[in-house]
Amino acid sequence: MTDTTAQGLSTRSVHAGERRDPQGAIHTPLYAHSTFAFDSTADLLAVVEGRKPGNLYTRYGLNPTIRSTEDKLADLECGQQALAFSSGMAAEAATFLAHTRTGEHIVCLGDVYGGTFELLGANLPQLGITTTFLRADEASRLGEVLTDRTRIVFFETPSNPTLDVFDIATLSAQARAAGALTVVDNTFATPVNQNPLQHGADLVIHSARSIRSLPVRVRAQNATATAVASFLATHPRISRVNYPGLATGEAKRIVDAQMRGNGGMLSAVLDAPAEQTAAVVDRLRIFAIAPSLGGVESLITQPITTTHHGLDPAERTRRGIADSMIRLSVGLEDADDLIADLAQALDVS
C-alpha cells in the first residue's frame, strides 16, 4: 500500500490505498471474485482471526478492491478506518444499528435526505429506537434534548436540500459531554471541502463517487456553483438562494471555520407556485432532471418530487422545503453555459 503521509489531497486521492498487483497494474484492479484461496489452513486462520490482513470473502468486505477503496476514504477523511457499503443509506442504517439498541435515542439536527427521515422516523422506532428531530434553527436546543439514553447526534452539513451549515466542533463537544457519538454526513461537502473528524466528529458518512479525480472535479464545481449561485441570487424570479458561499453572519463564520470550499450543491426558491417551477425545470436544456448529485453533468430536481417527496407536506413547509424549491448539482460544464440555460428557462413569462 502506498505511504501518503504528509502528501497533498490530490496526490492522496490518486495513490492512497492503492496496491500494485502481480501483473503490474498501476492501481488496484477490480476483483470480481466472491471468494479467495489460501496456501494453507494456517494462512486462512490468520486472516479469519484478524492476525493479518488478507482477502477471504467479498461478502465480508475482504476483497482487495473494496479494501483499497476503504483505505483511500479513510486517508482522505484523516480517519483510522473506513467501511464501504453498497449505498449511503446502507451505511447510515449500519451506523445507527451498530451504535444504538432498543430503548436508546438519536438526535437528528436539521434537514436530511428523505430516506434518512424515513429510516429514523418510521423504521428504527419499530425496533424501539427513537429520534428527536430538531430544525436547523433549533440547534441551540441540543443540550435540552440530550439524555442518558442518547447514543448518536446526527446531522448533514451542508444539509439536503436547504444547505444549512452546522458548527461541527460545538455540537460534537456537546454530544461528547453527554456520552453520545457525533455522526456527520459529509456528502455535499466531500473530503475536498471539509473534514468533520478534524473538528471533533466521531464518524463520517458519505454517499460517495469516483475518488481519484475528486479534488480537481470538486474544485471546478466549487467555482462554477459559486457563479451560478451568484447569478440566481440577483434574478428577479428567485426569492432565496441557499449556498454556503452566500452565507452571512453566524453561518459565514461556520463556513469560514470548517470548510475549504463551498461545494457544487445549491438550492433556490422561485417566486412561483409548484406548477410554474416545474415548467422552468422542464425548459432547461443542459441541466438534466434527475435526483442524484456529484457527477460531471449538471442535474436539477424539485425536492418535493424526488428526495423529499415522501416527507409529510406540513413537515416540508415547517422546514422551509418549499414546493417551489429547486436543487442543483453543478457539474463540469462552463459556468456561462449553465447560467445561460437557467436564464432562458427563467425568463419565459
Secondary structure as GFF3:
##gff-version 3
##sequence-region A 1 349
A	DSSP	alpha_helix	9	15	.	.	.	ID=ss1
A	DSSP	alpha_helix	41	48	.	.	.	ID=ss2
A	DSSP	three_ten_helix	58	60	.	.	.	ID=ss3
A	DSSP	alpha_helix	64	76	.	.	.	ID=ss4
A	DSSP	alpha_helix	88	99	.	.	.	ID=ss5
A	DSSP	beta_strand	105	109	.	.	.	ID=ss6
A	DSSP	alpha_helix	114	118	.	.	.	ID=ss7
A	DSSP	pi_helix	119	123	.	.	.	ID=ss8
A	DSSP	three_ten_helix	124	127	.	.	.	ID=ss9
A	DSSP	beta_strand	130	134	.	.	.	ID=ss10
A	DSSP	three_ten_helix	136	141	.	.	.	ID=ss11
A	DSSP	alpha_helix	142	145	.	.	.	ID=ss12
A	DSSP	beta_strand	150	156	.	.	.	ID=ss13
A	DSSP	alpha_helix	168	177	.	.	.	ID=ss14
A	DSSP	beta_strand	181	185	.	.	.	ID=ss15
A	DSSP	alpha_helix	190	193	.	.	.	ID=ss16
A	DSSP	three_ten_helix	196	199	.	.	.	ID=ss17
A	DSSP	beta_strand	203	205	.	.	.	ID=ss18
A	DSSP	alpha_helix	214	233	.	.	.	ID=ss19
A	DSSP	beta_strand	238	242	.	.	.	ID=ss20
A	DSSP	three_ten_helix	244	246	.	.	.	ID=ss21
A	DSSP	alpha_helix	249	258	.	.	.	ID=ss22
A	DSSP	beta_strand	265	270	.	.	.	ID=ss23
A	DSSP	alpha_helix	274	283	.	.	.	ID=ss24
A	DSSP	beta_strand	288	289	.	.	.	ID=ss25
A	DSSP	beta_strand	299	301	.	.	.	ID=ss26
A	DSSP	alpha_helix	313	318	.	.	.	ID=ss27
A	DSSP	beta_strand	325	329	.	.	.	ID=ss28
A	DSSP	alpha_helix	335	346	.	.	.	ID=ss29
###
